[in-house]
Amino acid sequence: MTQQELARQAPPTMRARIESLRQYRQRLEQGGGPDRIARQHQAGKLTARERIHLLIEPETFQELFLFARHRCTAFGMADKEIPAEGVITGCGSVDGRQVFVAAQDFTVAGGSVGEMHADKICQTMDLAFKCGSPFITINDSGGARIQEGIDALSGYGRIFYRNVLLSGVVPQIAIIAGPCAGGAAYSPALMDFIIMVRGSEMFITGPEVLKQVTGEHVTGDELGGPEAQVRSGVAHFIAENDVEAIAICKRLLSFLPANNLEDPPDRGDGELRLFNDPVLDTIIPADPREPYDVIPIIKRIVDDGDFLEVQRGFADNAVIGFARIDGSTVGIVANQPMVMAGVLDIDASDKIARFVRFCNAFNIPLITFIDVPGFLPGVAQERGGIIRHGAKMLFAYSAATTPKISIILRKAYGGAYLAMCGKDLGADRVAAWPGAEIAVMGPEGAVNIIYRDQIKQADDPAAARAEFVRQYRAEFASPYVGAGRNLIDSIIAPSETRRYLSLALASLRTKREFRPQKKHGLVPL
């Protein structure tokens, strides 16, 4: 029975009306029907409703706009019913906290976006905005509904507009669980985090069009698959399947506040867990040129070794992610000496700057672990705009008013030291490990410039150079020099780092910082 037939019918009793409603609602909830659902499962994918049931706690999902219906009459659409308009929208609880969700239903018209499909998403986003609750989309769509023409395009535009309105107000998370092509890709790109399921695709121009226009031959996975989009910096996480994608989404939500007016979730009991970890005293190699992995250091410091790394696979010379200290969420930024010696390049600058701005928007304290030899030199970097991209880091850290704590692990050279949130960029606490080196450039490079003539004239140039390096390191690069000028607050043993951070974060809970009134700053985009 169609919606029009139901409307024309006049059941004689309320019981009959309720039964008609039940049957009609049940049919709408079946989406594209058993055959299309079976094909969805054969493709290794869950349906939109199954995904929502995995995400939302049982009995808490309240569906909205189930009875939405398109008003397109062209191309034989007048009598064509599209159940739920191909998208399931509503709200419910995740770990006891409200979220709003929109899940596209590929079994219904390929999940295509038309006027009413978009309106359902827009109204759900409006409610997320009003209620101060995270908004989650699960994308699985063939794109715009061609029959609806400009109405479909307008729908996308209204969604994009709301993505921007919600930005910095409530967290926005996109799960890409199927195709997401063309203009549809821009809504997830405007959101805070993108989780891609293996087998999903996300691109602006598909392989066939590229082949026709440019002659380039690429597969869809090479162009817009999860690995490709992680390498490009578009996607933040890769999931093996729908179940893992939902699990990542839930874990991510556990670190985030519901909105920008709340503090991050606190799982602590009010007690500070102050402890020393002697292992950290031996974790940095004696040779300053020897690489090491920074992630084990992070895991030894944060609660229970629980660190959710974000954007692994993109700019791996920088590490970002979420953790907890004494039960409270913190954002972690670190150089990764295992990759390119932890140097900052264009991609690392973008990666860090965006993460810093997210943490600041949602009141998440930032902890920065520094071991950086500088910005990456090279013609490609200069032509690619390393100055502009590096400036994004300077802007992001300087603009951030959330608590900022920096720990200098080893090297902190040149402008890269400042970009990693030195004292002069507003760090509230800066501590250094005893072997840290803070200077305009590394001792070896500095000695080659300053003592060039003396080294050439020495009887043993190599020995003279080594001695000058030792002197420079002791007299100019030592953390005690910075501490003597109050640019470093404390010099601590590595084993004391957790204790230092716990106490510093506790003291900064009441931090207030006021800035000049303005519409917004001008990020060097």
VEXBATOR-21989 format. One line per field, with one value per residue (C-alpha): residue in one letter; x, y, z. Coordinates in steps of 0.02 Angstrom, whole numbers, plus 50000, padded with zeros to 5 digits. Example, Ala and Ser with C-alpha at 12.3 -4.5 7.8 and 13.67 -1.06 7.14 Angstrom:
residues 2
res = (A, S)
u = (50615, 50684)
v = (49775, 49947)
w = (50390, 50357)
//
This chain:
residues 525
res = (M, T, Q, Q, E, L, A, R, Q, A, P, P, T, M, R, A, R, I, E, S, L, R, Q, Y, R, Q, R, L, E, Q, G, G, G, P, D, R, I, A, R, Q, H, Q, A, G, K, L, T, A, R, E, R, I, H, L, L, I, E, P, E, T, F, Q, E, L, F, L, F, A, R, H, R, C, T, A, F, G, M, A, D, K, E, I, P, A, E, G, V, I, T, G, C, G, S, V, D, G, R, Q, V, F, V, A, A, Q, D, F, T, V, A, G, G, S, V, G, E, M, H, A, D, K, I, C, Q, T, M, D, L, A, F, K, C, G, S, P, F, I, T, I, N, D, S, G, G, A, R, I, Q, E, G, I, D, A, L, S, G, Y, G, R, I, F, Y, R, N, V, L, L, S, G, V, V, P, Q, I, A, I, I, A, G, P, C, A, G, G, A, A, Y, S, P, A, L, M, D, F, I, I, M, V, R, G, S, E, M, F, I, T, G, P, E, V, L, K, Q, V, T, G, E, H, V, T, G, D, E, L, G, G, P, E, A, Q, V, R, S, G, V, A, H, F, I, A, E, N, D, V, E, A, I, A, I, C, K, R, L, L, S, F, L, P, A, N, N, L, E, D, P, P, D, R, G, D, G, E, L, R, L, F, N, D, P, V, L, D, T, I, I, P, A, D, P, R, E, P, Y, D, V, I, P, I, I, K, R, I, V, D, D, G, D, F, L, E, V, Q, R, G, F, A, D, N, A, V, I, G, F, A, R, I, D, G, S, T, V, G, I, V, A, N, Q, P, M, V, M, A, G, V, L, D, I, D, A, S, D, K, I, A, R, F, V, R, F, C, N, A, F, N, I, P, L, I, T, F, I, D, V, P, G, F, L, P, G, V, A, Q, E, R, G, G, I, I, R, H, G, A, K, M, L, F, A, Y, S, A, A, T, T, P, K, I, S, I, I, L, R, K, A, Y, G, G, A, Y, L, A, M, C, G, K, D, L, G, A, D, R, V, A, A, W, P, G, A, E, I, A, V, M, G, P, E, G, A, V, N, I, I, Y, R, D, Q, I, K, Q, A, D, D, P, A, A, A, R, A, E, F, V, R, Q, Y, R, A, E, F, A, S, P, Y, V, G, A, G, R, N, L, I, D, S, I, I, A, P, S, E, T, R, R, Y, L, S, L, A, L, A, S, L, R, T, K, R, E, F, R, P, Q, K, K, H, G, L, V, P, L)
u = (50000, 50071, 50067, 49932, 49824, 49844, 49792, 49637, 49584, 49469, 49487, 49332, 49422, 49579, 49638, 49629, 49721, 49858, 49874, 49886, 50021, 50116, 50114, 50165, 50305, 50367, 50376, 50472, 50594, 50632, 50721, 50754, 50681, 50754, 50842, 50937, 50978, 51047, 51157, 51218, 51268, 51350, 51459, 51519, 51419, 51289, 51129, 51101, 50989, 51111, 51250, 51143, 51097, 51282, 51318, 51169, 51127, 50975, 50804, 50876, 50865, 50725, 50704, 50657, 50575, 50538, 50390, 50482, 50436, 50511, 50405, 50492, 50372, 50491, 50564, 50426, 50459, 50281, 50223, 50392, 50407, 50581, 50570, 50633, 50707, 50861, 50932, 50897, 50906, 50880, 50962, 51011, 51141, 51322, 51395, 51257, 51284, 51170, 51223, 51130, 51157, 51117, 51150, 51127, 51036, 51118, 50978, 50857, 50892, 51077, 51068, 51057, 51037, 50880, 50792, 50702, 50851, 50957, 50821, 50818, 51005, 50996, 50858, 50955, 51110, 51005, 50950, 51129, 51174, 51029, 51058, 51247, 51273, 51397, 51340, 51387, 51358, 51375, 51402, 51352, 51281, 51288, 51285, 51157, 50985, 50995, 50807, 50796, 50925, 50959, 50857, 50985, 51129, 51043, 51028, 51215, 51244, 51130, 51223, 51393, 51329, 51278, 51443, 51524, 51396, 51426, 51615, 51695, 51526, 51497, 51612, 51572, 51624, 51600, 51606, 51634, 51557, 51531, 51545, 51562, 51600, 51592, 51519, 51463, 51645, 51650, 51532, 51648, 51796, 51716, 51694, 51821, 51862, 51840, 51839, 51850, 51801, 51906, 51817, 51742, 51791, 51801, 51848, 51793, 51826, 51808, 51928, 51821, 51807, 51993, 52030, 51921, 51982, 52166, 52207, 52263, 52228, 52195, 52081, 51952, 52049, 52210, 52120, 51999, 52019, 52058, 52247, 52251, 52147, 52251, 52410, 52328, 52281, 52093, 52049, 52098, 52065, 52049, 51930, 51928, 51738, 51581, 51593, 51770, 51722, 51583, 51704, 51830, 51691, 51638, 51817, 51845, 51685, 51742, 51882, 51776, 51658, 51481, 51509, 51623, 51544, 51585, 51748, 51810, 51746, 51829, 51846, 51955, 51911, 51982, 52149, 52312, 52410, 52585, 52719, 52895, 52942, 53129, 53117, 53103, 53275, 53354, 53239, 53329, 53484, 53652, 53693, 53588, 53583, 53508, 53321, 53193, 53005, 52912, 52749, 52812, 52861, 52686, 52606, 52715, 52658, 52470, 52337, 52345, 52449, 52289, 52334, 52219, 52333, 52251, 52301, 52428, 52498, 52498, 52651, 52717, 52861, 52731, 52618, 52449, 52311, 52207, 52247, 52202, 52299, 52215, 52056, 52045, 52067, 52225, 52281, 52456, 52572, 52747, 52889, 52931, 53121, 53093, 53032, 53140, 53219, 53056, 53085, 52937, 52880, 52725, 52614, 52670, 52636, 52459, 52428, 52483, 52400, 52229, 52238, 52291, 52144, 52023, 52086, 52076, 51898, 51842, 51940, 52060, 52231, 52381, 52540, 52682, 52835, 52977, 53123, 53139, 53296, 53210, 53103, 53139, 53255, 53236, 53177, 53015, 52971, 53011, 52911, 52770, 52754, 52839, 52840, 52652, 52619, 52740, 52655, 52494, 52577, 52637, 52462, 52372, 52479, 52482, 52293, 52257, 52200, 52178, 52313, 52476, 52621, 52781, 52911, 53079, 53142, 53301, 53325, 53236, 53319, 53278, 53106, 53042, 53068, 52956, 52828, 52816, 52748, 52897, 52872, 52857, 52705, 52608, 52654, 52597, 52731, 52893, 53001, 53158, 53244, 53427, 53499, 53393, 53475, 53392, 53478, 53460, 53531, 53617, 53790, 53874, 53803, 53833, 54015, 54045, 53994, 54061, 54227, 54261, 54429, 54491, 54447, 54541, 54696, 54699, 54831, 54691, 54533, 54422, 54475, 54458, 54286, 54232, 54293, 54203, 54043, 54061, 54088, 53943, 53827, 53874, 53876, 53739, 53625, 53607, 53432, 53508, 53537, 53351, 53306, 53420, 53317, 53149, 53111, 53109, 53011, 53089, 53224, 53161, 53221, 53127, 53058, 52971, 52873, 52707, 52715, 52758, 52614, 52486, 52527, 52538, 52370, 52288, 52353, 52294, 52115, 52061, 52163, 52081, 52157, 52077, 52116, 52074, 51896, 51888, 51782, 51918, 52102, 52172, 52252, 52387, 52284)
v = (50000, 50168, 50326, 50399, 50243, 50248, 50431, 50397, 50250, 50286, 50145, 50134, 50111, 50171, 49992, 49976, 50141, 50082, 49917, 50009, 50121, 49970, 49883, 50039, 50079, 49899, 49907, 50071, 49999, 49854, 49976, 49905, 49736, 49562, 49543, 49706, 49678, 49507, 49589, 49714, 49570, 49475, 49628, 49614, 49767, 49795, 49889, 50066, 50005, 49870, 49999, 50112, 49968, 49932, 50114, 50161, 50077, 49961, 50042, 50219, 50257, 50377, 50383, 50548, 50584, 50402, 50456, 50585, 50576, 50658, 50772, 50738, 50701, 50694, 50535, 50425, 50473, 50531, 50361, 50294, 50275, 50279, 50207, 50331, 50430, 50318, 50384, 50337, 50485, 50504, 50513, 50394, 50354, 50299, 50251, 50350, 50510, 50575, 50581, 50620, 50508, 50498, 50331, 50319, 50162, 50093, 49965, 50107, 50197, 50171, 50291, 50433, 50609, 50704, 50854, 50763, 50648, 50802, 50888, 50741, 50757, 50947, 50942, 50810, 50921, 51068, 50965, 50913, 51098, 51147, 51004, 51016, 50834, 50751, 50720, 50560, 50515, 50343, 50370, 50238, 50324, 50322, 50512, 50642, 50583, 50634, 50641, 50784, 50893, 51059, 51008, 50872, 50994, 51117, 50978, 50951, 51137, 51146, 51000, 51084, 51245, 51154, 51061, 51231, 51294, 51140, 51152, 51190, 51177, 50989, 50848, 50783, 50607, 50527, 50340, 50301, 50128, 50125, 50243, 50428, 50516, 50687, 50830, 50707, 50691, 50870, 50845, 50717, 50827, 50969, 50859, 50827, 50643, 50519, 50331, 50230, 50047, 49938, 49925, 50099, 50237, 50425, 50537, 50688, 50622, 50436, 50323, 50317, 50505, 50526, 50402, 50497, 50671, 50646, 50474, 50416, 50235, 50203, 50087, 50154, 50087, 50169, 50333, 50342, 50187, 50198, 50181, 50315, 50435, 50407, 50444, 50602, 50659, 50654, 50502, 50479, 50295, 50133, 49996, 49819, 49813, 49901, 49826, 49891, 50062, 50078, 50022, 50157, 50287, 50239, 50242, 50412, 50481, 50421, 50551, 50696, 50817, 50830, 51010, 51160, 51219, 51059, 50992, 50827, 50668, 50633, 50450, 50486, 50469, 50637, 50565, 50608, 50456, 50519, 50393, 50381, 50263, 50218, 50139, 50314, 50357, 50234, 50249, 50387, 50327, 50400, 50445, 50599, 50540, 50371, 50355, 50288, 50263, 50398, 50300, 50184, 50341, 50411, 50247, 50234, 50407, 50406, 50309, 50121, 50143, 50191, 50301, 50324, 50377, 50485, 50489, 50349, 50327, 50512, 50617, 50484, 50598, 50676, 50584, 50648, 50568, 50560, 50487, 50515, 50574, 50550, 50505, 50666, 50678, 50756, 50785, 50720, 50795, 50723, 50717, 50540, 50515, 50346, 50434, 50565, 50600, 50685, 50833, 50946, 50954, 51017, 50869, 50858, 51044, 51025, 50870, 50952, 51121, 51045, 50934, 51078, 51182, 51039, 51013, 51199, 51209, 51072, 51121, 50974, 51009, 50986, 50894, 50913, 50798, 50882, 50802, 50900, 50938, 51074, 51099, 50985, 51072, 51048, 51126, 51026, 51086, 51267, 51264, 51174, 51316, 51251, 51429, 51444, 51270, 51290, 51455, 51357, 51273, 51438, 51509, 51357, 51346, 51534, 51548, 51402, 51450, 51273, 51216, 51186, 51086, 51049, 50919, 50930, 50752, 50780, 50900, 51067, 51163, 51325, 51382, 51203, 51216, 51369, 51286, 51139, 51259, 51335, 51454, 51603, 51529, 51526, 51360, 51360, 51238, 51188, 51052, 50973, 50808, 50830, 50780, 50903, 51020, 51186, 51296, 51390, 51238, 51074, 51086, 51002, 51126, 51275, 51227, 51209, 51391, 51473, 51383, 51349, 51437, 51364, 51188, 51211, 51276, 51140, 51002, 50875, 50951, 50805, 50813, 51002, 50993, 50863, 50974, 51127, 51024, 50969, 51148, 51215, 51081, 51117, 51307, 51351, 51200, 51142, 51151, 51244, 51394, 51403, 51371, 51513, 51630, 51562, 51493, 51319, 51300, 51139, 51013, 50843, 50665, 50567, 50453, 50603, 50651, 50574, 50656, 50824, 50814, 50761, 50907, 51032, 50980, 50990, 51166, 51220, 51160, 51337, 51420, 51574, 51667, 51815, 51874, 52033, 52036, 52001, 51908, 51778, 51765, 51738, 51567, 51557, 51425)
w = (50000, 49949, 50052, 49938, 49955, 50143, 50145, 50038, 50146, 50293, 50419, 50527, 50693, 50779, 50791, 50602, 50581, 50697, 50604, 50438, 50512, 50577, 50409, 50314, 50435, 50428, 50239, 50243, 50370, 50251, 50136, 49965, 50010, 50042, 49874, 49885, 50068, 50020, 49887, 50016, 50131, 49988, 49959, 50139, 50192, 50326, 50291, 50353, 50495, 50546, 50556, 50665, 50780, 50804, 50843, 50951, 51116, 51107, 51131, 51127, 50940, 50894, 50707, 50627, 50459, 50414, 50308, 50202, 50018, 49865, 49756, 49591, 49447, 49299, 49223, 49291, 49471, 49511, 49571, 49626, 49813, 49889, 50066, 50196, 50050, 50054, 50218, 50400, 50520, 50706, 50876, 51014, 51145, 51127, 51296, 51379, 51279, 51143, 50961, 50800, 50650, 50464, 50377, 50189, 50129, 49972, 49952, 49913, 49749, 49780, 49928, 49802, 49868, 49820, 49893, 50036, 50068, 50095, 50196, 50318, 50343, 50361, 50491, 50589, 50583, 50644, 50793, 50831, 50830, 50944, 51066, 51069, 51019, 50900, 50723, 50631, 50450, 50374, 50188, 50061, 49909, 49721, 49720, 49669, 49614, 49431, 49408, 49533, 49447, 49532, 49686, 49720, 49697, 49813, 49941, 49941, 49960, 50112, 50191, 50160, 50237, 50395, 50403, 50419, 50547, 50655, 50637, 50805, 50892, 50895, 50838, 50663, 50612, 50440, 50409, 50225, 50205, 50018, 49869, 49906, 49743, 49663, 49763, 49898, 49954, 50013, 50160, 50244, 50197, 50296, 50448, 50587, 50561, 50418, 50447, 50285, 50271, 50156, 49990, 50003, 49882, 49896, 49750, 49651, 49476, 49446, 49351, 49193, 49180, 49212, 49075, 48952, 48999, 49041, 48974, 49147, 49190, 49375, 49472, 49592, 49740, 49682, 49658, 49804, 49911, 50098, 50080, 49944, 50048, 50205, 50106, 50038, 50214, 50179, 50286, 50468, 50501, 50401, 50460, 50394, 50393, 50453, 50627, 50653, 50583, 50712, 50849, 50797, 50796, 50973, 51037, 50958, 51035, 51207, 51203, 51141, 51228, 51161, 51110, 51125, 51289, 51382, 51451, 51380, 51465, 51632, 51681, 51832, 52014, 52062, 52116, 52029, 51976, 52013, 51972, 51903, 51763, 51768, 51594, 51520, 51588, 51466, 51316, 51220, 51126, 51180, 51000, 50954, 50774, 50817, 50785, 50908, 50911, 51007, 51023, 51164, 51260, 51241, 51294, 51450, 51505, 51471, 51566, 51539, 51381, 51290, 51141, 50991, 50849, 50716, 50532, 50543, 50368, 50326, 50369, 50488, 50537, 50652, 50774, 50834, 50936, 51093, 51264, 51446, 51597, 51765, 51670, 51570, 51381, 51312, 51133, 51094, 50964, 50940, 50817, 50760, 50750, 50666, 50508, 50423, 50594, 50646, 50531, 50490, 50310, 50219, 50262, 50444, 50464, 50398, 50502, 50665, 50633, 50598, 50751, 50864, 50803, 50835, 51013, 51048, 50982, 51100, 51257, 51247, 51329, 51214, 51259, 51134, 51135, 51042, 50953, 50792, 50691, 50588, 50435, 50288, 50164, 49977, 49815, 49815, 49990, 49951, 49789, 49878, 50002, 50160, 50226, 50210, 50279, 50423, 50465, 50493, 50642, 50712, 50691, 50765, 50922, 50948, 50930, 51046, 51220, 51286, 51409, 51315, 51387, 51291, 51335, 51245, 51230, 51130, 50984, 50967, 50827, 50739, 50687, 50703, 50892, 50895, 50780, 50902, 51034, 51120, 51265, 51150, 51061, 51224, 51301, 51483, 51535, 51449, 51522, 51451, 51479, 51533, 51364, 51266, 51141, 51103, 50976, 50813, 50726, 50770, 50851, 50702, 50577, 50691, 50720, 50534, 50513, 50671, 50685, 50502, 50498, 50663, 50606, 50441, 50530, 50665, 50660, 50680, 50601, 50651, 50833, 50835, 50760, 50888, 51030, 50961, 50946, 51127, 51184, 51082, 51146, 51327, 51316, 51193, 51162, 51342, 51418, 51565, 51451, 51411, 51591, 51643, 51535, 51595, 51423, 51500, 51661, 51721, 51681, 51732, 51728, 51595, 51730, 51809, 51653, 51702, 51874, 51795, 51671, 51801, 51914, 51770, 51697, 51869, 51894, 51720, 51739, 51782, 51645, 51568, 51423, 51335, 51160, 51063, 50998, 50812, 50686, 50656, 50625, 50450, 50443, 50305, 50212)
//
